[in-house]
Amino acid sequence: MFEKVLIANRGAIACRILRTLRELHVEGVAVYSEADAASLHILQADEAHSLGEGAAASTYLAVDKILAIAKATGATAIHPGYGFLSENAAFAEACANHGIAFIGPTPEQLRVFGLKHTARALAKQHGVPMLEGTELLDSLDAALIAGAQVGYPVMLKSTAGGGGIGMRVCRNASELSESFEAVKRLGQNNFSDAGVFIEKYIQRARHLEVQVFGDGQGAVIALGVRDCSVQRRNQKVLEETPAPNLPEGMADELCAAAIKLAKAVNYRSAGTVEFVFDSDAQRFYFLEVNTRLQVEHGVTEQVWGVDLVRWMIELAAGDLPPLSTLFEGLKPDGHAIQARLYAEDPGRDFQPSPGLLTAVEFPAANGIQLRIDTWVEAGCEIPPYFDPMIAKVISWAPTREQARAELHQALGDSQLYGVETNRDYLRQILLDTPFASGQPWTRCLEGLVYRANTFEVLSAGTQTSVQDYPGRLGYWAVGVPPSGPMDSRALRLGNRLLGNAEGAAALEITMNGPLLRFNCDAVVAVTGAPLALTLDGEAVPMNTALLIEAGSQLNLGGLQAAGARSYLCLRGGLQVPDYLGSKSTFTLGQFGGHGGRALRAGDVLHLAPLSDRSAGQTLAPHHVSALPAVRRIRVIYGPHGAPEYFTEHYIDTFFATHWEVHFNSSRTGVRLIGPKPEWVRADGGEAGLHPSNIHDNPYAIGAVDFTGDMPVILGPDGPSLGGFVCPVTVIEADLWQLGQLKAGDKVQFVPVDLKTARDLALKWDACGSWLASDGARADTASTSSLASQHPQALVSPG
């Protein structure tokens, strides 16, 4: 057995190969593009070596780099996985020239099957059923003659490559003329071979394939038939084995044809012979041979109880038992289905969705009923350079129906956040009639209309973030702020109006809001500072439950009056994962909310399915807080006042002043412009040179601390500990006002005693009382007589 094997690949297949190497007690050497630096295959390998920056051409296809790493590390074999160099005959020869075993077929076999037209010639020679088609075509005129002879529709194909690249259905001569040069270019650009040919196109075709394994000495076995008919743009989406609803004896005929073709070249290692099955004529025809491990090999392994990767390695090392021995007693058991989970957005024509995965959670895999081949965890980046497959989710069960139901559940239990995925699309396919009935065909997805409970950010606004109430509690002692809404009252009102749980996440909008396009029906309410609110260009009211229909655009424009922040609440709340117990965004820490940041154009956010479409409910006028020219914010005096830190005269001045909000204010803190403090000491002593300096002490949200001579009201994203004096702290019932302060606003602080502060907080927290019509009036009246009193007289004993 080899002592050390290099894996010339990335992602899920690299992790899969490393798992088998560990079982064989063989060291695994990983290579990686810098874009894959957080991939699990790097952590799982015994050693890992960078291929540098960039896309595949300069990394995973860089033969010289890979061979140099193999020689430097002492690897005596290379497993190419699938894709990249796995079917590259020149690479296989280069490995041999360097004394390194290529774990796969021989270079000659890679060549003969690597070009579809030579594979067709071999299949024809050995009597394998074939679709009517042509040899390579050297001109458009020859293609048009061939198209007329074969009969439209035809498939124009590139002879090289795979993955659905370089294939066009042509239904007439005009479409063939339009596609000819394009398909040649695809072949040349992707596979360095511009050769094309024509094949008869089957209108209702199924894509079937047989897993074969040969020992290179003439022995070949077949491990059943897979159905890979569920495809989108010639790319496989779901695969399963055994293929359902085939005519009696058809599976045996397919396996026999595959074995015959593989034996014709003394095939070595794992391979797949692919066929097209005409559902109307109930006949199969040879398609091509893939001389490598397939992405879908896992379903075969689950049903047959084998490890194809292990067989490949042992065969290359000369340690594989005879195939007759391996095959003895093997028989298929049950049914397996695989879903390819991609970072792509089905709602935007399946465009790739690279980015940071901020949350990853798969259901517990047990290796039998559920198998998950993946390379990601939270914190992994999906790069833009490579195939965006995140995972292969495979279910096994005694029956197809059970396997289908379990895969649907497993996908539902899989949570990935930070990038868009095709998870919900896969779940819809599993329930759609063609697949559910076991009668899929290669174009059956064309009739499936994707449904997404999402909205898209077309324009993000000034600063729009996800927040929930009360935020991230319990971690401030270790420096993690609660975050949450700056104006908790507005957010709580919006959620209550919609019937949401009080903790439902919403969007906090600062100054100027986003433009959103909804992909589903939704019921929303916008509360807080008044802004220009339009739905499909028509003005709609604030503080009202609004029904938005799928396809509509909601524009949350600029502020129209006093205030700074508004809140978009959505029935059912935003479906955002918790981070440390909250969905709130902490932008400075880059966690929580949507990607730990403010929203950007192109972001897609998810909603709970809408079960209640009722709308029209409004907030009563007395629930909408007035924002006067001078905001009166109630505070508790202390802990750092007169005469220890400030003069008595300055404390009187502090409460009498109409402070102006500084332009450099944010969720971290609201800076204030006003009279320079009168300090009773020259410096902070041991704490520092400025008299505002003290030894670190805990802060509260709403603490007004003097950072030098400027007071700052600590916001929900501020520090939990600091070395500045704090003469007053905003009471809990008035913290919402901080969210409605912007540059130029005027603020006056009003002292109250602890009992009053507690009573007001209890009124807000009591179920429903904070919305009572007399509650707001009582809040104001309870402190009006206290405003002119000296603050020191209001501090409760103890």
N, C-alpha and C positions, 0 to 999 in steps of 0.2 A: 504494500500500500504506500501511496505517496506520503511524505512527511509534511509537505506544505503545498497548498493549492492557492493560486491567485484567482480571484473572481473578477473578470473583466466586464462588470456590469454594475447596475445601481438598483435602488428601490427594493420592491418586494421580492424580486427574484434573487437579488444578492443576499437578502436576509434568509431566504429559503435555502439557498445553497450552503450558507454558513451553518444553519441548523443541522444539516446532514453531515457536514464536515465535523462538527463537534461530536456527533454520535459515532463517527468513525475514528475519533481521536486524531484527527488531522488538523493541523494549523491552517487557518484561513487568512489570506492576505487580501485586504480590500483596497480598491483604488477609488478615487472620487474627484469629481469636479468641486471646486470651491463653493459652487452654488448648492451642493449637497452636504455641506459641512456638518449639518445637524442630523443627517440621516442615521437611522438606527443601525444600518449595516456597518457604519464606521465604529460605533460603540461595541458592536457584537464581534468584530473581527479581532484576531490575535494581534494584528498590526494593520495600519492603514496608511496609505501614501497618496498625496495630492497629485492630481493630473493638471493642476493649474486652473486658471480662470477660463470662462467661456462656454460655448455650446459644445455639441457632440464632436464636431470636426476637430476641435483642439483638445478634447478630453477623452471621452469613451471610444472614439474612433482613431485615436492617435496611436497607431501600432508601435512606433518606435518607443514612445514613452512607456507603454504597457510592457513591452518586452524588456526594456531596461530595468523596470521595477522588478519584474520576475527574476531576472538574473541577479540583481543586487540583493534580493531577499532570500534567494535560494529556493524559490518555488520551482518545482519540477513539472507542474501541470497547470493549465489554465482552463477554467470553466467559463464559457462565454455567455451562459444564460440564454435569453432570447433577445432578438433585436440586435442593434449595434453590429458587432463582428461575428455573431453566431453563425452566419451562413456565408462568411467571407472566405473563399478558398485560398486566396493569397495569404490571409492571416494564418490559416491552418498550416500552410506550407512554411511560413516564416517561423511558426512555433517549432516545427520539426527541424528546421535548419539551425535553430538555437538549442536543440536538445530538450525541448519542452513538449510534453504531451498535450495535444489539443483534445479536450474532452468533448467529443462529438464525432460526426461522420468523417470520412476521408476527404481530402481535397477533391479527388475525382468525383465522388458522390455529390459533394457540394456544387460542383460545376454542372454535372449532368441534370440535376434536379433544380439548380438555381435559376435556370432560364426556362420559362414556361413552355416555350416552343420545342426545346429539346426534350423536356419531360413528356410532352404530348407525343413526340415521335417515338419515344421508348414505350409509352403506354400502348400506342397503336401497334407497335411491333409485337407486343406480348398479348394482344387480344383483349385489353381492358376496354370496356365500353367508353366511347368518347362522343362528345358533341361534335357536330359538323363545324369545321373551322378551317383555318388557313395556316400556311407557313408564314415566316416574317414577310411583311409588306414593305416594299422599297419606295412607294410613292402613293399619293392620294388617288391617282387614276387606278392603280392596282387595287386599292382598298375599295373604291366605288364598284369596280367590276366584281370583286369578291363579295361585297355586301349584297349585290343583286343576285349572285349565285346562291349564297347561303340563305338569303331571305330575311327581310327585316321582321322584327327588331334583332339587332346584333349587339354583342358586347365588344367594344374596342379595348384591347388590353396591352399594357406594357409587358414585355416578356420578363423583365427583371423585377426584383423587389417583392413587396407584399404589403400587408396592412391596409389593403383597399386602395392604395395609391396607384394612380394610372389605370383607372377603369371607368369607362363611360358607356352608358346604354345609348345606342343610336337607333331611333325608330324609323328613320328614313335617310335618304341620301344627303339631304340638307344638313341634318344633325351630324352625320358622319364627316362631312366636309368641314364643319365648324370644329369638331373635336380632334381631328387627325393630328394637327401640329401641336395642339395643347397636350395630348397624351404623350407624344414623343418628347416634348420638353420635360414633362413630369418624370419620365423614365430617365432622361439624361441628367436632370438636376438632382434627383434623389438616389439614383442607382448607377449613374455613369453608363447607362445603356439606353439608347433611344429606340431600340427595336420594338415594333408593335405587330400585333396580329388580330384577327377577327375570330370570334366564336359565336355560335348561335345562342341567342338569349332566351332563357326560359322564363315565361311570364310569372308563373307561380312556383318558384323554386325554393327548395330547402337546401341548406348548406350542411352536409354531413361529413364527418371525418373519422378515420380509423387511426387509433394509436398503435404504432408498430414499434418493435424493438428487435434489432438484429445484432448478432455477435461478430459480424464481419467475416465469418467463415461459411456463410450460406444458410445458417439457421435464423429464422425470423418468426416472431410470435405477434399476434394481434390481441389487443386488450379492448375489445368492444367498439361501439360506435357512439360518437358524440354528436349532438345536434347543436349547431352554432348558427341557427337561422335568424335569430333576433339580432338584426344589424341596423346600424344607422350610418348611411353613406359608406357602405361596404365595410364598416368597422363593427366587430362583434361587441355585443352589449351583455347578453346572457348566454351561458353555455350549460349544457346538461348531458348526462349519460345515465342510463341508455337512452338512445333516441326514441321518443315516444311515437306510437301509432304508425309503425312501419308495417308493410305487408309481411305476411308469414314467410320466414326464410330469407328476407331481404338483408338482415343484419349479417347473416352467415355469408351471403354472396359478396357483400361489401368487404368483409374481412378477408375473404379468399382472394379477391381482386387486389387488395392492398398488399397481402403477403406475396402474391405472384410478382408484383412490381418491385417490391423491396428485394426479393430473392434474385431478381434479374441482375442486380448490381452487387450482390453480397453485402447488403446494407449493414452498416455498423452504427450502433448507439440508438438513441431515441429519435423517432421521426413521426410525421403525420401525413397520411395520404388523404387528400380532400376530394370530395365528390359533390356534384350538384344533383339533386333529386327532383325530378319533374313530378309534382303532386298530381297533375292531371293524367299523365301517361303512366304513372307508377313505375318509372324507370330511373336508373341512376347513370351518371356519366362522370368520367375522370375529370378532375379540375386541375390539381397541382400537388406537389409534394413539398412539405416544409421540413427541411433537414435540420431540425433543432427541437428543443423543448418548446412546447406551446404555452402561451399564457394560461390556457385552460387545462393544463395537464393535471391540475389538482382534483378535478371531478373524477377523472379516471382513477387516480390514486385512492380516493375515498371509497369508490365502489369496488375496486379490485383488491384493496388492501396491500398495495405495493408502494415502493419508494423509487420512482423513476430516476431521480437525481442520484440516489445511492447506486443504482444499477449503472448509470453512466460513468460514475467515478470508478467503481470497482472494475468495470470492463476496461476502461482506459489504463488502469493499474495492473491488469492481468489477474485480478482476484475474483472475477465473477464466476459463480458456478455455471455449469452448462444450462442453456436456456430450457432444455427439456426437463431438467430438474427443477428449475425455478417455476416453470409453467404447470408442473404436475400438481394437481390439487387446487389450482387457482380457479375461482369462479366468481362472477359478479354477484354482489349482494346489495340490494336496495337501490336507491336513486340519489343522485347528487346534482345540485344546481349551483352555478357560480354567477355572481353579479360583479361586474367591474365598476368599482366606485371611483369616480373621476372628479378632479377639481375643475369643473366646467359649469357654466350657467345655462341650463336648458331654456330659461326664459329669454336669453339673448343669443339664440341660434347656436347654443353650445360652445360659445367662445371660451377658451381656457381662462381659468381664474387663479392666476398665481398670487401668492401672498403668504402671510404668516398665519399658521394655525394656532389660534389662541386657546382652543379647547378641543381635546380629542378623547372620546370615550367609546370603546367598543364593548359589546356584551362579552361575558366570559366565554372564551373558546375552550372546548374540551378535546379537540383533535379528532373527534368522531362525528357527533351530530353537527357541530359548528366549528369551522376552521376559518381563520382570518389571517391572510398573508398580507402584511403591511410593512411599511418602513417609516411610519410617522408616529410622533407623539406631540403633545402640546409644546410649542416652541419651534417646531420644524417649519421651514420655509418651503413652499411649493415654488420651484424656480420656473422661469418662463421659457427655458431652453429645451426642455425635454417633455416626453409624453406625461400628461398630468394625472396618471393613474395613482390614486392614493392607496387603494387596498383591493384585494380580491376576497369577497365574502362568500364562503361556500357552506351550504347546508347539506347534510345527509340524513336520510330517513328511510324506513322500509318501503314507503310508497312515494310516488311523485307528488301527490297532493299534499302529503305531510311535509315533504321537503320544500315545496313551494310556500306553504303557510309559515314554516319555520324561518325561511329566508326573508319573507316579508316582515316577520316580527323582528328578526335580527337587525335588519336595516332600520326599522323603526327605533330600535334601542341604540343604534349607533349615532353618536352626537359628534359633529365636527363643526367648529365655528372659526371664523376668520376669513374663509374663502367660500365661495359658492360651490356646491357639489350637485351631482346628479342623483343623490340619494332618493328624493321623493319621486323623481322620474322613474327610477328602477322599481320602486314600490307600485307605481301605477301600471307599469308593464306587467308585473306579476299578477295583477288583478284583471288586466285587459283580456278580452275573450280569446284572441289568437294564441296567446301563451297559456292562459289558464286552461283552455280546452286541449292543449297538446297538439295544436295544428298551426304552428307558426310558419311563416315564410319570410324570405329575406327582405321584403319591403312592407311587412305588416305594421311597422311603426309609423309609416307615412300617414295612417289614419288616426293616430293617437294624438290628441290635443293635450298638451302639458298644462296642468293646473298648479299654480304656485301661490301659496299664502304669503306673498311678499310685496314690498314696495321698493322702488328704486330711487336713489338720490340722483336727480338730474343736476341740481345745483345745491351746494351744501350750506350756503349762508355764511355769516360771519364766524360763529362758533356754535355748532350744534352737537350736542352729546347726549348719550343715554344716561339717565339718572333714575334712581328709585328711592323711595322713602322707607325707612329713615337713613338709608345708606349703609356703610360698612362699619358696623359697630363691633366693639370688643378688641380692636387691634391698635387703638390710638396709643396705648401705653408702649408699644414697640415701634411707634413712628408711622403707622399706617393710618391716614386720616379717614374720617367717615365718608367724605365726599357727599353724594346725595344732592338734592335740589337746593339751589340758593334760595328760592322762594318755595318752601315746602307747602305753604298754604294753597298756592295756585295749583300745584300738582295734585295735592290731596283732593281739592275741589273737583278737578277734572276726572279723576278716577271715581270719585263718589257719584258724579253725574252719570258716568257710563255704567255704573254697577260693578266696577272692578274691585278686586281686593286692594286695600290701601297700599300694599307694597308693589303693585304692578309697575313695571318700568315704562317710562315715557321719554320723549325728547325734550331736552331743555334748549331753548332758542335764545340767543343773545343778540339783541339789536336788530338783526336782519335774518330772516328765516330761510329755510330751504325750499326748493321746488321738488315735489315728489310725484312719481307716477305709480299708481297702484295697480298691481297685477291680480288683485282679488277684491271682492266687496269688503268694505270695512266701515265701522262706525267710529267716529273720532270726535274729540272736543278740544278746542284751543282755549286755554285760560291764561291768566297773567296779564302782562302789559298789552294794551291794544295794538294790533298790527294790521296791515293791509292783507286781508284773507280772501282769496278767491279760489273757486272750484271750477275748473274748465273755463276760466276767464270771467266768471260771474261772481260778484261779491257775495259772501256768506257770512253769517254772524259769528262772533266769538261767544264763548260760554254757552254753547248749544251743541247737543248731540247731532252730528251730521252723518248722513249715509253717503258713502262714497262708493260708486260702482267701479268694477274692474275696468281698467283702461283710462280712468280719469286722472287728471293732474290737479294736485292741491298746491297752491302757491302761498307760502307764508312770507309775506313781503316785509318791508321795513316798518319800524315803530311809527305809530301815528299820534302818540301822546306821551305823557310821562311814563317812566318805568324803563326797565332794561331787559327783562326776561319774560318770555312766554313759554307755554308748555303744550306740546301736542300729546294728548293721551289717546290711546287706542283701545277699543273694547277687547278684553282678553290680554292686553299688555304686549310689549315687545318680547319676542322669544330669544332672549340673550342668556348665555350661561352665567351662573353665579361665579364670582371670584371672591374668595374669602367671605362668602355669605351674602354678597350683594351684586347687583347688576350695574351699579354706578360706575361711571368712567372716572378714573384718576389719571388725567393726562400727563402730569409730571412723573408719575410712576410707570406710565405706559401699561396700565392694566385695567381690567374691567370694561364694561360697555362693549362697544364695537371696535375691537382691535386696540383697546387701550388708548384711543385718540378721538379727536373730534371727527365728525363725518366728512367724507370727501365725495365729490361727484363720482358716480359709478358704484358706490356702495349699494348693497342689497340687504334689507332687513326683513326678518320673518315675523309673522303674526300668528296668533292662535286662530284656528278655523272659526269662522263667524257663525254662531248658532242663534244669536238674537239680533235681528235687523231693525229693531225699533229705534226710532230717532225722533228728534224734535224737542226733547226735554231741554229745559234751560235753567240756568242759575237765577235765583231771585236777585234783583238789583242790590239788596243789602249784603249779598255774599261777595260782591265785587268791590274790593277795597279801593277807596279813594286815595290818590297820591297827591297831596297838597304841595304847594311851593316849598314849604319847609317841612321836612319829615320829622315827626316827633317819635323818637325811639327810646323806649324805657330801658333803664339799666339798674343794676345793683352796684352800689358804690364799693370800691375796694378791689383787691386787697392792698394796693399800694397808693395811698393818698396823702393827705396832709395830717400832721406836719412832718412825717418822716421823709417824704420825697418831694412834695410840692408845697408851695405856700398856700395858706388859707385863701388868700385873694385869688390865686390862680384857679383853685378848684371852683370858686364862685364864677370866675370868668369862663371856665370850661363848660359849665352847665348853661351859662347865658349865651354862649356863642352859637351862631348859625355857621357850622362848619361846611366847607365846600369840598365835594368829592374830587379827588385828584384824577387826572386822566390815566395815570398808571395804576389802575385798580383792576382786580380780577377775582377769580374764585379763591385764590390764595388769601387775599386780603384787600380791604377797601381803604385806601390812603386818604387822609383828610388834610385840608389846608385851613390853617387858623392861627390864632395867637401863639407866639413862642412861649413854651412853658417857663414858669418861674421855679427853678430848682432851689431846694434848701441845702444842697450839698454841692461841692465843687466837682466831684467825680464819683465813680462807682466803687471806689476803694479796691479791694482785692478782685472785684468782679470786672473792672475795666476803667478806662479813662473818662468815659462820658457818664454824667450823673444818671442817665437812664439805664445803665448797665447794672444787672444784679446776677447773682449765681442762678443757673438754670432752675426754672420752676415750671410746673405743669400749666398749660393754657387750657381755656375752654373755648369752644366755638362762640364767637361774639365778643371775646376779650378785646378790649381796646388797649393795645400796648404801644408804648412810645419807643420807636426804633430811632434813637437819637432824639431829635426835637419834633419829629412827625408822628402823630398818632395813626395807627393802622387797626382797623376792625378785622380780627382774624376770621377768615372764611372757612368753609367746610373742607377745603383742600390744603389748609394751612398746617403749620407744624404743631406738634403736641407738647413741645418743650422749648423754652427759650430763655434768654437772659435779658429781658427788658421788663420795665415796670408796667403795671396794668392798673390804672386808677378805677376803671369801671368795666362791667361785663353786661352785654345785652341780654335781657331776659329771654327765656325760651319762646314765649308767646310772640315776641317781636322779631325773632331771627329772620322770619320770612321777608322783612323789609330790606334786609341786606341785598337780596336778589334783585330789588327794583331800584338800586342806586347806580347812577352813571355819572360820568364826568360833568361837573357843573352843578349837580344837585346840591341842595342845602339840607343839613341835618342838625337837629338839636336834641341833645340827650336829656331825658327826664328821669330823675331818680325815683325809685319805688323801694319799698321794704321787701324783705324775703317772703313774708306771708302773702303779700299781694302778688308777687311773682309766682309763688307756688299755686295760688288760687287761679290765676290766669292760665297757667300751664295745664292744670287739671281740667279746666273748662274746655281747652282745646283737645285734650286727649280723651275726655269722656265721650262715649259712643254717641255721635249725633249732636252733642250739645254745642260743639264748635261751629255747627252750621245753623243753629237756632237764630231766628230773626232778632231776638233780644240780646243774644250773646255779644254781638259786636258793639251794641250801644252800651252794654254793661261794662265791657272792657275799657271803653274810653272814660266813662263816668267814674270808675273805681279809682283812677289816679289823677283826676283833674285837680283835686284839692291839694295834691302832694307836690305839684310841679314847682311851686315857689319855695318849698321848705328846704332848709339846709340838709344836705344829704347825710351828714353824720348823725342827725337825729332819727334817720329812717333805718339804720342798720339794726337788725334784730340782735338781741344779746346772744352771745355764743356763736 
